[in-house]
Amino acid sequence: MRQTWIMRIVLCAIFAFGASIGYAKEKKAPQVDQSAALNELLHSMTPVKSAATDDQVREYLQFSHVVKDYKAAWIAGVDKNRARSQPYLPDSYWADIKTEIQDTDLAPAFTVWFKHTVSSDLMDKVLDAYLKLGKNFPGSPMCIEIGKAQAPMGDQWNQLTVLLARQVMAKVTLADKAKIDDARTQYAAVHPGWKEQ
């Protein structure tokens, strides 16, 4: 089950980055406040009855390494999608995106999502299983149970990952706007007839 979860994380991270790559192509910074869109999504999520507590989710995130795995997959997605971006984007822009990914606190957004999908009772059982099984938790009955609980909310997960990616891209693109504009100008000067797509 851990392999399925990691594969899902990788696919979401790659999709989220690919969906957000257009921000780097814009000649001006994005006008939509991505933080507001993310907050709106998080506030629209209603927790399940007797939802997992913040402490339970925090403990689960610590045991499962979901945040670490997600960030690693997200950075890999940045690397894979870089070739699809504008050719003039400087290396420092990509480094800044990776740094921002590492610096982004995913726990608050992930906590809301987990509270929307997992009950306190189920999370207690999952945490007990993690304590007993350790590295053998992936593929266990409780691992499968938490996966089943989360599966119906896959669309919200995808939406959440896209909004997180857009938030990071918007922040970095705005901060790096001057060097992106300079790199675009230099690239156009060296490549006469080049038109931005």
N, C-alpha and C positions, 0 to 999 in steps of 0.2 A: 504494500500500500504506500510505503514511503516513496518508492520509485514512481508510482502513479502521481502522488502529490507533488514531487519534485518536477516531474514532466509537465504537470499542469501549471506549476509556477513558471517554468521556463517558457512554455508557450504563451502564457499571459504576459510575461515580461517582454518577450519579443513582440507580441502583438501590441502591447501598450507603447513600446518605444516606436514601433513602425507607425502607429496611429498618431504619434505626437511629432514625428520627424518634420512635418510640414512647418512647424514653428520656425525651424532654422532656415527654411526657405523664404520666409516672409522678409520683405525689405524693411518692415517696421515691426516693432515688438507687438505681440498679440494683445488685443484689446480686451479680451474676456478675462476676468479675474478667475484664474483656475482654482484658487483657494476657496472662493465662494462656491464654485460648482462642486468641489469636493465636500465642503461643509453641508451644502444642500442635500447631497446624496446621503451623507452620514446621518443627518437629522431626519431624513425621510425613512430611514430603516427603523422598524419597530422590533424591539427585542422579543424573542420567543418567551412564552410564559415560563417563569422561574428561570430566567436566563443565567448563564454562567456569570460569576462575579468578575470584577476587574482583577482581583487577586488571582482567581483561578486562571483567567486568560493569560495574565502575566507569567504565571508559573508554567503554563502550557507552552507559551512562546519560548521560555527559557529552556525547557526540556527538549522541545521539538526542533529548535534551531530554524523555525520557519522564516524568521526575519533575515537571518544570515543567508539561508538558502535562496530566499527571494532576491536579496540584493545581489548575490553572485550571479543568479540567472538574469537579472535585469542588466547588469554590467555586460554580461555575455551578449545580451540582445543589442546593446549599444554597439558593441564591436561588430556584430553580424550585420547590422543595418547601416553602418557608417558608409558603406560603398553605395548605398542608395540615396545618399544625401548630396547636397551641393558640393562640387569639387573644391570650392574655395575655402570651405570651413577649416579654420586652423586647428592644429593638433591641440592647442591649449583649450579650445572650446570643448573638445571631446574629454580632455582631462578634467575640465571644470564640471562637466555633466557627471562623470564618474565620482568625483569628490562630493558633489551635491547628493548623489544617490547614497553614498556612504553616510553623509551627514543627516539625511532625512530620517526623522523619527517616524517609523511606520507603526509603532505599537498603538498609538491612539486609534488610527483608522482600522487596523487589524482587530483591535479590541471590540470596536463597534460591530464589525462584521461577525466576529465569533459570538457576540451576545445576540446577534440576530439569527444565528444558526444552531447554537449549541446550548442545551439546558444545563443548569447547575448540577443536576443529578448525573447527566451523561458526562460532564466534565470531571466530576469527582471520580467516576469510574475510569475515565481515560487517564487521569493523573495517577490513580492507584496502579493502573496497569503500567504506566511509564516507570513508576518507582520499582515495581516488581520485575519488569522485563528489560528496562534500560534500552540498550541498542537493539534488542530483539522485539521492541514494540512494533516497528513497521511490519505490516502483514498480519498482525495479531487481530483477534476478534474485535477488540476495542478500537483499534486503528480503523478497521472496516466500518465500525459503527459511527465514528466521528465523520468519516468520509461520506457515509449515507446521509447523515444529518446536514452536511454542508452542500451536498449535490444539488438539491432543488434551488439553491440560491446562487448557482453558477453565473447567471446573468449579472447579478449585483456584484459578484466578485470581479467579473470582467470589466464592468463599468468602473469599479473602484480602482483597479489597476491602471486603466486608461487615464483616469483623472489624476492619479498620483504621478504618472509619467508626464502628463501635460503640465502639471504644476512644476515639476522639476525643470522641464524644458523651457517653460515660460520664464522662470526665475533666472536660469543661466543665460538664455537668449537676451533678456533685458540687461543683465549685468555685463554681458560680453558684446553688446550692440555695437560699440565703437570699433572693436577689433574685427567683428564680422563685416561691418561696412567697409573697413579698410582692406580686409582680405578680398572682398568682392571686387572692389575697385582695382586692386593690384592684379587679380586674376583676369579681369576684363581687359586690362591694358596689355597683358602678355598673350591673350587669346582673342585677337581681333575677330569680330563677327560672332563671338559667343553670345548667346542669349540665355538668360536665366529661365529655367523651366519651373 
